[in-house]
Amino acid sequence: ARKCILSGLWKNELGSNMTISAVNTDGGFTGLYHTAVTATDKHIRVSPLKGSQKPTNQRKQLTFGFTVSWTFSNSMTVFVGQCFMDDKGKETLKTMWLLREEVSSPGDDWKATRVGTNIFTRI
Ligand SMILES: CC(=O)N1C(=O)N[C@@H]2[C@H](CCCCC(=O)O)SC[C@@H]21
């Protein structure tokens, strides 16, 4: 049966895109994330991502997670999600993410984390 493979080029509905490298034997992968939007006033630059996925040997629609350490701001995003494949073999990554901004004091911690959902499809 065909399986979702995370490696390759993906885009989301915001217009952000990411490239995921080959997934190694323990499920680890790296890549690059180019966000189309930012919560800061900084110039957007490509940022590294690191993640892992469940092994695909015994499953088709794998779960995964990855972290993006933004190169142009002091914030960090973690994504978790699952790869789904329709009967035509089209893959979709349904994800949720947490964006943590760096705030100046513990008193501002309450407003430092944003959450969202997002869908990636292959470019
Ligand atoms: C997938 C999705 O919804 N998002 C996406 O593609 N870009 C935005 C955020 C970009 C943060 C840039 C760094 C910063 O603003 O400090 S991460 C979640 C959201």
The ligand as a Gaussian input file, in Angstrom:
#p B3LYP/6-31G(d) Opt

LIG

0 1
 C        1.694000      27.135000       9.455000
 C        1.285000      28.430000       9.965000
 O        0.136000      28.631000      10.259000
 N        2.226000      29.444000      10.126000
 C        3.195000      29.781000       9.218000
 O        3.414000      29.170000       8.152000
 N        3.865000      30.885000       9.658000
 C        3.255000      31.373000      10.903000
 C        4.311000      31.475000      12.010000
 C        5.571000      32.165000      11.545000
 C        6.356000      32.716000      12.684000
 C        7.540000      33.542000      12.189000
 C        8.424000      33.985000      13.330000
 C        7.821000      35.077000      14.183000
 O        6.807000      35.654000      13.771000
 O        8.384000      35.362000      15.245000
 S        4.577000      29.840000      12.589000
 C        2.853000      29.450000      12.472000
 C        2.265000      30.279000      11.317000

